[in-house]
Amino acid sequence: MNLLYALPRVPLAGGPTPLQALPRLSAALGGPTLWCKRDDLTALGGGGNKARKLEYLLAAARADGADTVITFGGAHSNHARMTAVAARMLGLEPILVLTGTPLDPPVGNLLLDHLAGARIEWAPDYGAGRDALVADLKAELARAGRRAAWIPGGGTTPLGAMGYVRAALELRAQCEAEGIRPAAMVCAVGTEGTWRGLRAGAALARWPVAAHGVAVATPAERAGFGVGPPQGFFAEMAALLGTPLDVPPAAIDEDHVGAQYGAVTPAAVAAMALALRTEGLVLDPVYTGKAMAGLAAAVRAGRYGPDDHVVFVHTGGWPGLAPKAAAIAAESAP
Ligand SMILES: Cc1ncc(COP(=O)(O)O)c(C=O)c1O
């Protein structure tokens, strides 16, 4: 027994999202049988992984009596876009604290943030300047008699990661229905919430599947996201679930970041082209293109054999193409 299905949750993601066979991509890579968990198709504001985290985070915000939601991200954050839309759907006011360079006119996620009517505040940095701005915003709202919920960047908290515990259980049921036992689930690793959630879900279900996480940010950049080490995080998840959680340690695949978070790499653009040409999957340059580059490299290196099944967890991110259009076009020119 565990408390997963007793945790307060507002349905935002729809689903179950499809588990799609990828026969043409499998043939093109010449290795294992590949599948795709289509979390790019979650039913919230253009889709993506954050919908699952927000189901829990916004249920908690509502239970706390919040009328406003403040979150943080880069200028082109998928998380910020999905939080803004989800807040609107629940009648909450979205405030986005963003870093980076505002594009004029806005494109991609930033354009959608504008369309969703989110209030946008630009933070000078990821650290003290951001924290001071958020503190000022909270004080301003409190003076106006309003109550704000704070959602950390990426929605990565032990509660938010429950969305991916749920996703792992959903995926396991789909794999059983297909009669397959996958060797691994492959996903992009940013703030680690998706990857940690999948691992916790597999541990909870005693499902022997590896979670192959492909980094999209350098270790130093990831440390800056401020999520904290896994042991304490999994312990908090176990407390929420009301059951011990024995999550085996796992290493992150660090080989596909490029120079830094957000850098457009030739391998990611090649993976984007391959996925689109073989299976009609739209990947993005910042997250899923790099995760697919990691999967393709692992297949080429023989990490997965011809008898294996491997599930690529598509976490969305298509609005991330627009701000990187020039670099993608330059990399994919014939
Ligand atoms: C499209 C997409 N994929 C993957 C990720 C990484 O997820 P996480 O931050 O949970 O590691 C993100 C995070 O912003 C994302 O937007």
The ligand as a Gaussian input file, in Angstrom:
#p B3LYP/6-31G(d) Opt

LIG

0 1
 C       10.656000      19.653000     -22.899000
 C       11.366000      19.320000     -21.645000
 N       11.925000      18.112000     -21.527000
 C       12.612000      17.749000     -20.437000
 C       12.762000      18.620000     -19.387000
 C       13.573000      18.193000     -18.213000
 O       12.771000      17.848000     -17.162000
 P       13.322000      17.947000     -15.679000
 O       13.533000      19.402000     -15.402000
 O       12.268000      17.330000     -14.874000
 O       14.623000      17.227000     -15.627000
 C       12.170000      19.891000     -19.443000
 C       12.338000      20.837000     -18.328000
 O       12.144000      22.019000     -18.433000
 C       11.455000      20.245000     -20.603000
 O       10.886000      21.451000     -20.723000

